[in-house]
Amino acid sequence: MSQRIKSIVEAYSMQPNVFYVPEAGVICKNPDQDIKHIEREQVDQYEWDYVGYNFNEKMLFRYHEKSVNVHYYTD
């Protein structure tokens, strides 16, 4: 069972970008720009990225796993 990602924050920035995943049941106002979910995806044998998708399942961003801090929902 995997935990659902709540947000990621750039780790090495003085003014970090923060990307939040809304709680279940929250209404999407802009499906092209709002984040639906963030997934941890394997790039190759040793590399992993966190990838954010919108409500149309298009990629919005990609960050290397060691460049962000990850927060999880506790449900």
N, C-alpha and C positions, 0 to 999 in steps of 0.2 A: 504494500500500500504506500503510495507516494503522498507527500504533503502538498497542499495547494499553495502556490506562491502568492503572497500578499503584495509585496513590493520589492524592487531592487533600487539601490542607491549607488551612484558612482563612488568608488572608494578613494580615489586619489585626486580629488578636485576640491578647490577652495569653495566653489559654488556648485555642488553636485546636482546633476539631474536626478530626479526621483520619479519612478514610474510605478503607479498604483494599479492594482487589479481591483475592480469594484466587488463588493460582496454580492452573493447570489441574490437575484431578485431586483437589483438596481436597474432602472430603466436607462437604456443607452440613448443619448441625445444626438450623437454624431458617430454613426457606425464606421466611418472611414478613418477617424482619428482616435476614438476611444479604445482603450486596451481591454480586450476580452480575457486574455490569459497570457501568462509568461511560462515558457517551457525551457527546461535544461536539455540541450541537444548536443549529441556527440559530433564533433567535427572530424576527428581522426582517432587513432588508437589512444592518444594521450591528451587530446584537447577537447574541452567542452565549452559551450557558449550558452548564454541565456538569451532567448529570442522572444520578443513580444509580438503578439498578433492582435489585429483589430477584429471587429465583429463580422467582417467579410472574409476572415481567415487569411488576410494579407499581412506579410511581415512589416512591422513598424520600426523595429530596432534589433540590433544584435550586439551583445557585449561579451567579451571573454570572461569566463567564470572567475578568474583571479582579479578582475578589475572592478567588481561590484560586491556590495554587501546585500545579502538576501534575507528577507523577512517572510515568515510563513503564517498562514491562518492556523488557528489552534482548534479547528473543528474536527 
